[in-house]
Amino acid sequence: MLKAEVVMTSYRADQVGAQVREEIMSIIRRDLKDPRIGFVSITAVRMSPDLRSARVRVSVLGTPDEKKASIRGLVSAKGLIRHELGKRLQNLKASPELRFELDPSIEYSVHINELLKEVLPHDGADDKEATS
């Protein structure tokens, strides 16, 4: 019985996390005017089992200084984001406490892709030139 409750809680937390992710992205795009916040993408939102806190994983394109500035901008706008979430998510008793974290996974995958391009043989134009 306890295992079923954990699965239900996890499913609910995942569903709420997906909804929180969409709403935060919408708030960042439409409502935030902070110039420090650059090209930001939310990669994941992990909700606590009681749905009172959320770990927001953020990917930022740019230099390390631009990444830090974007995170500082998001942290300073945390109150506004949380307030807007409270208005938009009527199915939650309380708006979750937000914690923003830098997520390097997209940058890492781009780096790996570039390395693979260097190592693997090229397709397309080079093959046509070789056969001509």
C-alpha angles and dihedrals in degrees: 000000000000091000091055090052091052091050091049092048091048092049092049092047090051092049093048090045091056091049092047090049092054093046094048091050089051091049092049092050098044110023109031116085098174108134090209091068106088130174099335128178124184108223099181145352118208114196124203114243091255091049091232097116136035131199106211114201111206130191116202127189116218143054121330089258091052090049092052091047091051092051090048089051092051092047091051090049092048093106093052092045092049092048091051091047089054091054094045101042104060092165092071124080092214134015109252123251106249128222117184120209130181112244114203095184097103092047089048092051091050089051092050090048090054091049091050091051089056094048104037123071115261123251128210122018097029092054092051092050092050093054095046 
